[in-house]
Amino acid sequence: MKHNHDSWFHGRTYTTYDWCGIDKDDPLAVSFKANTDRINKELKLKIPCGVEFSDGQILPEYQNYWSNFVSSIYGEMASLINAIGHDEYKVGQLYKKILGAGSNSYRVIKKSNSSNILVQDLRQMNNPKSVVATVQQKIPSNVSHYECYYIWYLTLGFSNGLRMEARSKQGKRTLFENRLPPLKPDWKAPKMGLSGIKEMLYE
């Protein structure tokens, strides 16, 4: 049961290859880990460890650094996913990792600002055959500087019409020397398509 939010998944970015069923020694995984490790280290050169860079929102002086970091990590994730985008088995592994296996499964969602209960029936999910990953921003009208807006979306368009979006969030206020940066993607499904997922609202 989900309480107060309707996110599907909060998987950390560094295990993306594992989500797709890619072995850690596969060249795709090795390249992904090397590239993301470099990006993580570059961020810590710009935002010193132990310095508070977020108070819930990224502080103005660190927004460009964080934005560039997120777009780079998401770019690596998109490249990896697109590399297996027509491998039906690996696409299925990714799909099930984010949405769940589907067998005798339900999601029950209660948001804090509503008395309604949403039940999602996953028992007849249709697995996709392919996926396309893209990275984008959604710039609100009240944000005047495009380059300073630091929220990014990794979007997965599955062949069954379901669309998943991972909105970038930060899980901590500081960076730590021996930990990965606290990038915490928040996955939601704005479009169900022909996924077979049924929704029932109880008021």
N, C-alpha and C positions, 0 to 999 in steps of 0.2 A: 504494500500500500504506500502511495506517495502522499505526503501531507505538506501543504503549503507551496508546492511547485509541481510542474508537469514535465520535468526533464526526463529523458530516456536513459541518459548515460553520462558518466563523469570520468571516463577513462583518461589516464594521463598520456600525454603525447609521445613519450619515449618508448612506449610499447606498441606503437601503431603497426609495426611489421607483424607482431604476434597476433593482433586482431585479425589479420588477413591469413593467418596460417602459414606465414613465411618463417622458415627456420632462421635462427639467429646467425648462422654461418653462411646463409645465402648471400650472394653479392649485393642484392637489393637491400637486405637488412644491414650488411656491413657498411655500405655507402650511406644509408640513412643515418646510422648511428654516428659515423664520422662527421657528417655534415651538421647534424643537430648538436653534437658535442662542441664543434667549433662555434656555432651560433650561441650556445649557452655561455661559453667562455667569453665571447665578445661582449655579451650583455653585461657581465660582471666587471668589465673594464670601463663601462660607461656608468653603471649604477653600482657603487661600492657596497660590498656585503655589510650588513648591519645598519645601513642607512634606511630610514623609513621612506619608501618611495610611493606608498599608497596609504590613504586614510579611508579606504572603501572605493575611492576613485584614484586614478593615477595622478600624482601631484604634477602640476604644470611643467616644472623643470625636467621631468623625466618622461613626459608623454611621447616625445619623438623617439626616444630610445626604446621604450616599451613597444610602441607601434611597429617600429622596424623589426624588433625581435619577433613579435607575434606573426607578422606577415611572412617573415623568413621561415619560421617553424611550420606555419600552415602551408607554405609553399612546398617544403620538403614532404609534408604529409600528403599533399595533393599529388605530387610527382610519384610517390610510392604507390598510392592507391590507383592512379591512372596506369601505372606500369602493369598492374594485375587486373585492370578494368574489364577485360574480356575473358578472364579465367573464371569460369562459372563456379568452380569449387571454392576458390579464394574469395570471390565476391560473396558467396554464400556464408563463408566463415565470418567475414566482416559484418554482413547483415545480421547474423544471429548474435554476434558479440554486442552490437549496439541495441538491437531490439529484443533479444532473448530468443530461445529456441522455438517458442511457439506452441509446443505440445502441452495441452491442458493448462495454458497460462492465461492469466488475466492481469490487467493493471487497474487498480482502484485509486482514483485521484480526488483529493479534497483540497481545494485551495483555501487559503486563510481568509480571503475577502469574499467568499461565497459559501452559501449553505448547500449548494448542489454537489452531488457525487457523480463523477464520470467513471464509467466502467468500460475498459477497452478489452475486447475479446480477441485473443491472439491465436486461437486454436486452429484457424484456417488461413494462416498467413501464406501468401504466395511468394516463393523465393525468386529473386531477380536473377537474370543471366549476366548482366553487366552493370557497370557503374561509371559515372564521370564525376570527377572532383574538381571544384573551382574554388578560388579564394576571392573574396570581395568585401567591400565595406558598404554600410548603409548609413549615409551621412544625414543626420537630422537637419532640418532647416535652421535650427538655432545654433549650429556649429559653423563658425565662419571660416576656420582654417582647416582645409581637408587634411593637410599633412600632420596636424596635431590631434586628429581624432584617432584614438588608439584601439577601438573595438573592431575586430575583424570576424568574418564568418567563413568557416570552411563548409561548403555546401556539397552534399553528395546526391546526385540524381540517379536513382536506380531505374533499371529498365521496366520495372513493374509500375512506374509512375510515382513511387514514394520519394519524397524529398526530405532529407535530413539536413539540419543546419547546426553547426557547432559555434556558438557565440563565445568569444574569448572572455575569460574572467581570470582574475588573480586570486589565489587562495591564501596568500600571506601578505603582510605589510612590508617585509624586508626580504633580502636575499641572504642566503647562508653559504658559507665557504664550501662545505662538503655536500651540499644538496643542489638538486636541479631547480631552476627558476620555477616559481609557483604558478605556472600557466595551467588553468583548469577549464577546459572546454565544456560548455553546457549544451548538450545535444537535445534538440527538439525536432518535431516532425510537423512542419507547417502544411504539408500536403501528403495525404494518404494514398492517392492514386488508386491503383488496382492491387494494393498490397493484401487485400483480404481481411484487414483489421476492421472489426466492427466496434462502433462506439454507441453506448447507451447512457443517456443522461437521466439522472434521478433527482428531482427537485424536492 
